[in-house]
Amino acid sequence: MLVVGGEHGRERLRSFAAQLHATHSQVAIAWVQSRPCVASTIIGARSVEQLTDNLKGLEVQLSPEQLAKLDELTKPVLPFPHSFLSNVR
């Protein structure tokens, strides 16, 4: 799953996926597959239903604009001391 900050971030991802008529898991798999240098994606399905849902993620096509939006949604927010250390250099 994409790393998204807090409950608010997860809801934004679910909303984004709903606009594509896909589940957030399907969008996450499509996003990971679009990343440079990703040769394979490991999916951890615990049921046939989860496996079926995850495999449908391979059918999701994301535009460059949608990929940019997902990049923004998943941008990590690093806590202290990261912000402090970036000012020290």
N, C-alpha and C positions, 0 to 999 in steps of 0.2 A: 504494500500500500504506500501511496505517496505520504511523505512526512509533511503534515500540514499543522500549523500552529493552533493548538487549542480547539475547543468545540466550535467556535465561530468559523475557523478555517475548514473544518470538516463539513459544516453546513454549506459553506460556499462551494466546496468541491461537489457535494451532492446536488446542489442547484445547477452547477455547471454541467454535470453529467445528465441531469434531467433535460436540459435544453438540447442535448444530443440524442435523447431517447435511449440512453444507456445507463448502466449502473456505475457507481463510483469505482467499483472494482474493474469493470471493463475499461473505463477511461484511464485508470492507473496503469493497467497492462499496456494499453495502446501508447501511453506516454512513455513508459519505460522502454518499450520496443523502438520508439522513435529516437532515443538517445544515441549519440555517436558512440561507437565502440561497444555497444551492447550486442553480444553474440547470442545470448539466450536469456530467457526469463524463467525463474523458478517460481512456480505457483504452488501454494500450500493448501490445496483443497482438502476438506475433511469429509465431503459428501459428493455424490454424483451431481447434485444440484449446483454446488459451488464450482465443481469442475466445468460443468456446462456453461455456467455464467462466465467463468474466467476465460474459457475458450472463445466465447463471443467477443471478448476484448480484442482478439486478433482481427476481427472484421471492422472495428472502429477506425475510421480514417480521420485524422486530425489535421486541420489546415495549419499553415505557419502562424496565423493569428491566434488560433486556439492553443497551439503549443506555447506561444509567448505568454498567453493568459495563464496557462498551467504553470509555467516557469515562475510567474509572479506570485501565484497562489501558494506555491511550494517553497518559495525563497526562505531559507532558514533565518530565524532571528536569534542571533547568538547573545546570550546573557553576559553580564559582568563576569570576568574581567576583559572579555574580548573587546568591547568598545573602548575601554581604558587603554589596553595594550596597543590598539591601532593608532592612538594619538601619541604614544611614546616614541615611536620610530622616527 
